[in-house]
Amino acid sequence: MTRPPTIGIAGTGFIGRGLLMALDLHPDLSVRKVLTRRGPDQRSNHPRPDLLTNSMHEMIDACDVIVECSGDVLHATEVVDQALKAGRIVVTMDAEFQVTTGSYFVGKGVFTEAQGDQPGSLAAFAEDLRQMGFVPLVYGNRKGYYNPNPPLVQMEFWSKKQGISLDQVTGFTDGTKVQIEQALVANGLSAAIAQVGMLGLEADDLVSGGMKLVDYAVKMGRPISDYVVAPKAPAGIFIVATADERQKPYLDYLKLGSGPYYVLVHPYHLCHLEIVTTIRRMLEGKPALLTNSSKPEISVRALAKRSIKAGEKIKKGIGSFDLRGEAVVIKENPKHIPIGLIAEATIVRDLEAGQEVVEDDVEIPDSLALRAWREIQRRTL
């Protein structure tokens, strides 16, 4: 390009605001528009209110690269659809969107998940390790705390303390977020899950946790995507891999142990600060870092957290006190409803706590996201 590439950001939450400020340090990348669905007077805390627009098409028309980080599956599906149709580069930090409808867009343009959140960081880490000759067997995530049905008061406290939305902190705590992240990793990096809901083993640290997980990958005969619950471990990612046998003495000298399995830890992931790396990657014409694949194996179903009566409405499934998500194999659960699709939905049959929500249990309003999921189902099944 003869001018600086222009960037549009779809989302004004924690990630969107952080990315906007991070891009101030990159004068060769110019943020032109930021898409919000709220009135400008409701975004007084935004770093650049002059860039805000309520028009998706105004943002797309003004920008070469669209970064989607709204966290809203239905909205993200519409933004990505219009951006790709307009020939724009699309970078997402939105695992919820990717796992629910992202596969619909694979092959329809220049499109990738970003480095920074755990899935993109695992993809980038794996890319580096493969270049060194490692063969990944476990793609590992870490949770510091897990409660599948946390109380409202506790979640309100942490939402205020951490400066993120109530539904985000709830989705992190009840495990929905890590299930979604590792489902994306499994689909994008051709890995399996060891069981419904993954293993989520408790561990003192990432190395010992990784060594426990690799046994399952070896038994399955293919790489797995999973996580450990390790409160004392750094908020990072890890990969367990094998290496060329000739490198064994070198790896032992480099403090990775005697093998044959090596746990390699990346002790951080910096979310919005790393998105810039992926923006540059795509502007350079390199392949996508990570997608959910065109024919995914894994999805994230919805489970009831409580007894829900027919006629009750669910405003949003992810991060609610009604539902939580659990990773499943699509072919083994053909009637499941992805939790990311449940928004403004009506339950039509009574559900008990712990029960899976299937197609006959819920009415979901028509949307591009729903139609995209139906197409993904047809490809997969």
C-alpha positions in Angstrom: 0.0 0.0 0.0 1.1 3.6 -0.6 -0.6 4.8 2.6 -0.8 3.3 6.1 -3.3 0.5 6.3 -6.5 1.6 8.0 -7.9 -0.5 10.9 -11.5 -0.8 12.1 -12.3 -2.2 15.5 -15.7 -3.9 16.1 -16.1 -3.8 19.8 -15.7 -1.2 22.6 -15.1 -3.5 25.5 -12.0 -4.5 27.4 -10.2 -5.9 24.3 -11.3 -3.2 21.9 -10.3 -0.4 24.1 -6.9 -2.0 24.9 -6.2 -2.6 21.2 -7.0 1.0 20.3 -4.5 2.3 22.8 -1.9 -0.3 21.8 -2.2 0.8 18.1 -1.2 4.4 19.2 2.3 3.0 19.3 2.2 1.9 15.7 2.1 5.0 13.5 2.1 2.9 10.3 -1.3 1.4 11.3 -4.1 3.9 11.4 -7.3 3.2 13.3 -10.1 4.9 11.3 -13.4 3.7 12.9 -14.6 1.8 16.0 -18.0 0.1 15.8 -20.3 0.4 18.8 -24.0 -0.5 19.2 -24.4 2.0 22.0 -24.9 5.8 21.8 -21.8 7.9 22.0 -23.0 9.3 25.3 -22.9 5.8 26.8 -19.2 5.4 25.9 -17.7 8.3 27.9 -14.8 6.0 29.0 -13.7 5.3 25.5 -10.2 6.5 24.6 -11.3 7.9 21.2 -15.0 8.9 21.1 -14.4 10.7 17.8 -13.8 7.4 16.1 -17.1 5.8 17.2 -19.7 4.9 14.7 -23.0 2.9 14.9 -22.7 2.1 11.2 -21.1 -1.3 10.3 -20.8 -0.2 6.7 -19.2 3.1 7.5 -16.5 1.2 9.4 -16.0 -1.4 6.7 -15.9 1.2 3.9 -13.2 3.2 5.8 -10.9 0.4 6.7 -8.6 -2.2 5.1 -8.5 -4.5 8.2 -11.4 -5.3 10.5 -10.6 -6.6 14.0 -13.7 -8.2 15.5 -13.6 -8.4 19.3 -17.2 -7.8 20.4 -17.7 -11.2 22.1 -21.3 -11.3 20.7 -21.7 -14.3 18.4 -24.7 -13.0 16.4 -23.3 -9.5 16.0 -19.8 -10.8 15.1 -21.3 -13.1 12.4 -22.9 -10.2 10.7 -19.8 -8.0 10.9 -17.5 -10.8 9.5 -19.9 -11.6 6.8 -20.1 -8.0 5.5 -16.4 -7.4 5.9 -15.4 -10.5 3.9 -18.0 -9.7 1.2 -16.3 -6.3 0.9 -12.9 -7.9 0.5 -11.5 -6.8 3.8 -8.9 -8.6 5.9 -10.7 -9.9 9.0 -8.8 -10.6 12.3 -10.9 -11.8 15.3 -10.2 -12.2 18.9 -13.5 -13.9 19.5 -13.3 -17.6 20.2 -17.1 -17.7 21.0 -17.8 -16.6 17.4 -15.2 -18.8 15.9 -16.4 -22.0 17.5 -20.1 -21.2 16.8 -20.1 -19.9 13.2 -16.5 -19.2 12.2 -16.3 -22.4 10.1 -18.9 -20.9 7.8 -16.4 -18.3 6.6 -13.3 -20.4 6.1 -12.4 -20.1 2.4 -14.5 -17.0 1.9 -11.7 -14.4 2.3 -8.6 -13.4 4.3 -9.7 -14.4 7.8 -8.0 -15.6 11.0 -8.2 -15.7 14.8 -5.5 -13.5 16.4 -2.5 -14.3 18.6 -3.0 -13.1 22.2 -5.9 -15.0 23.6 -5.1 -18.7 24.4 -6.2 -20.3 21.1 -4.2 -17.9 18.9 -1.2 -18.0 21.2 -1.2 -21.8 21.2 -1.3 -21.7 17.4 1.6 -19.3 17.2 3.6 -21.3 19.8 2.9 -24.6 18.0 4.1 -23.0 14.7 7.4 -21.9 16.4 7.9 -25.4 18.0 7.3 -27.2 14.7 10.0 -25.2 13.1 12.3 -26.4 15.8 11.4 -30.0 15.0 9.0 -30.6 17.9 5.8 -32.7 17.3 2.9 -31.4 19.6 0.8 -34.0 21.5 -1.0 -31.8 23.9 -2.2 -28.2 23.4 -2.7 -27.0 26.9 -4.6 -24.2 28.6 -4.6 -23.2 32.2 -7.4 -22.3 34.6 -6.7 -20.8 38.0 -10.1 -21.3 39.4 -13.2 -23.3 38.4 -16.8 -23.3 39.7 -19.4 -24.7 37.3 -22.2 -22.8 39.0 -20.8 -19.7 40.8 -23.1 -17.4 42.9 -24.2 -14.0 41.5 -22.7 -12.0 44.4 -19.3 -13.5 43.9 -19.4 -12.8 40.2 -20.5 -9.2 40.7 -17.6 -8.7 43.1 -15.0 -10.0 40.6 -16.6 -8.2 37.6 -16.2 -4.9 39.4 -12.7 -5.7 40.7 -11.3 -6.9 37.3 -13.1 -4.3 35.2 -14.8 -6.8 32.9 -18.5 -7.5 32.3 -20.5 -9.8 34.5 -21.2 -12.3 31.7 -17.4 -12.5 30.9 -16.3 -13.2 34.5 -19.1 -15.7 34.9 -18.2 -17.5 31.6 -14.6 -17.6 32.7 -15.4 -19.0 36.1 -18.0 -21.7 35.1 -15.6 -23.1 32.5 -17.5 -22.1 29.4 -14.7 -19.9 28.2 -12.0 -22.6 28.4 -14.2 -25.1 26.8 -14.8 -22.8 23.9 -11.1 -21.8 23.6 -9.9 -25.4 23.6 -12.6 -26.5 21.1 -11.2 -23.9 18.8 -7.7 -25.2 19.3 -8.9 -28.7 18.7 -10.6 -27.8 15.4 -7.9 -25.5 14.2 -4.9 -27.6 15.0 -6.4 -31.1 14.1 -6.5 -32.3 17.7 -9.1 -34.4 19.6 -10.7 -34.1 23.0 -10.1 -36.9 25.5 -13.7 -36.9 26.7 -16.9 -34.8 26.8 -16.0 -31.6 28.6 -12.3 -32.4 28.4 -10.2 -33.6 31.4 -9.4 -30.4 33.2 -7.0 -32.2 35.6 -5.8 -30.5 38.8 -2.1 -29.8 38.9 0.5 -28.0 41.0 2.1 -26.6 37.9 1.9 -26.7 34.1 4.8 -29.2 33.7 3.3 -31.9 36.0 -0.1 -31.2 34.5 1.2 -31.6 31.0 2.8 -34.9 31.8 -0.5 -36.2 33.1 -2.3 -35.1 29.9 0.2 -36.6 27.5 -0.7 -40.1 28.6 -4.2 -39.6 27.2 -2.9 -38.4 23.9 -0.6 -41.4 23.6 -3.4 -43.8 24.3 -5.7 -42.0 21.8 -2.9 -42.0 19.2 -3.4 -38.3 18.3 -2.9 -34.9 19.8 -5.4 -33.6 22.3 -6.6 -30.2 23.3 -7.2 -29.8 27.0 -6.5 -27.8 30.2 -5.3 -28.0 33.8 -6.7 -26.3 36.9 -3.5 -25.0 38.4 -4.0 -22.0 40.8 -0.3 -21.4 41.4 0.8 -21.6 37.7 1.3 -18.6 35.5 -1.6 -17.4 33.3 -0.1 -18.9 30.2 -0.2 -21.9 27.9 1.8 -25.0 27.3 2.5 -27.7 24.7 3.7 -31.2 25.4 5.7 -32.5 22.4 8.1 -35.1 21.2 11.4 -34.3 19.4 14.0 -35.9 17.2 15.7 -38.6 19.3 19.1 -37.1 18.3 18.2 -33.9 20.1 17.8 -35.8 23.4 21.1 -34.8 25.0 20.7 -31.2 23.9 17.2 -30.9 25.4 18.4 -32.5 28.6 21.2 -30.0 28.8 18.7 -27.2 28.1 16.7 -28.3 31.2 13.7 -29.8 29.4 14.3 -33.3 30.9 15.3 -36.6 29.5 12.2 -37.1 27.3 10.6 -38.6 25.4 7.9 -36.0 26.2 8.8 -32.4 26.7 6.5 -29.8 28.3 7.2 -26.3 26.9 5.6 -23.5 28.7 4.7 -20.0 27.4 4.1 -18.2 30.7 1.9 -15.4 29.4 -0.6 -14.4 26.8 -1.2 -10.7 26.4 -4.5 -10.5 24.5 -4.9 -7.2 22.7 -1.2 -6.4 22.8 -0.5 -9.4 20.5 -3.3 -8.7 18.0 -0.9 -6.3 16.2 1.4 -9.2 15.3 -1.5 -11.0 13.6 -2.6 -7.8 11.8 0.9 -7.5 10.3 1.0 -11.2 9.5 -2.2 -10.9 7.4 -1.1 -7.7 5.7 2.1 -9.5 4.6 0.0 -12.1 2.9 0.9 -15.0 5.2 -1.6 -17.9 5.9 -4.2 -17.7 8.5 -2.8 -18.3 12.0 -5.9 -20.2 13.2 -9.5 -20.9 12.1 -12.1 -23.3 13.3 -11.6 -25.3 10.1 -14.3 -25.7 7.4 -15.5 -29.0 8.9 -15.0 -28.9 12.7 -15.1 -32.0 14.8 -15.8 -30.3 18.2 -18.5 -27.9 19.3 -19.6 -26.5 22.7 -23.1 -27.6 23.8 -25.3 -25.9 26.4 -26.1 -27.5 29.8 -28.7 -26.2 32.2 -27.2 -24.8 35.4 -30.6 -24.9 37.1 -34.2 -26.2 36.5 -35.6 -24.1 33.7 -39.4 -24.1 33.0 -40.9 -24.1 29.5 -41.6 -20.5 28.5 -38.6 -19.0 30.2 -36.4 -16.7 28.0 -32.7 -16.9 27.9 -31.2 -13.5 27.0 -27.7 -14.9 26.5 -26.3 -18.4 27.1 -22.6 -17.7 27.5 -21.8 -16.2 30.9 -25.4 -16.6 32.2 -26.7 -18.1 35.4 -28.9 -20.3 33.3 -26.5 -22.3 31.1 -22.8 -23.3 30.8 -20.8 -24.8 28.0 -19.2 -28.2 27.5 -17.1 -29.4 24.6 -18.5 -32.4 22.6 -17.8 -34.3 19.4 -20.4 -33.0 16.9 -21.0 -36.4 15.2 -21.8 -37.9 18.6 -24.1 -35.1 19.6 -25.9 -34.3 16.3 -28.9 -32.5 18.0 -27.0 -30.3 20.4 -27.3 -26.6 20.3 -24.1 -24.6 20.5 -24.2 -22.4 23.6 -23.1 -19.4 21.4 -26.3 -19.6 19.5 -28.6 -19.2 22.5 -29.5 -15.5 22.6 -33.0 -14.1 23.1 -34.2 -17.7 23.0 -37.2 -19.4 24.6 -37.1 -22.7 26.4 -40.1 -24.8 25.2 -39.6 -27.9 27.3 -38.8 -28.2 31.0 -35.1 -28.7 31.7 -33.5 -30.1 34.8 -30.2 -28.9 36.2 -27.3 -30.6 34.3 -29.5 -31.5 31.3 -28.2 -30.9 27.8 -30.2 -28.4 25.7 -31.0 -30.0 22.4 -32.8 -28.6 19.3 -36.3 -29.6 20.5 -35.8 -27.8 23.8 -35.5 -24.3 22.6 -36.7 -21.8 20.1 -34.0 -19.6 18.6 -34.8 -16.6 16.5 -33.7 -16.7 12.9 -30.3 -15.0 12.2 -27.4 -15.4 9.9 -25.6 -17.1 12.8 -28.3 -19.8 13.0 -28.3 -20.3 9.2 -24.5 -20.5 9.3 -24.6 -23.2 12.0 -27.1 -25.2 9.9 -24.6 -25.1 7.0 -21.8 -26.2 9.3 -24.0 -29.1 10.5 -24.6 -30.2 7.0 -20.9 -30.3 6.2 -19.9 -32.1 9.4 -22.7 -34.7 9.6 
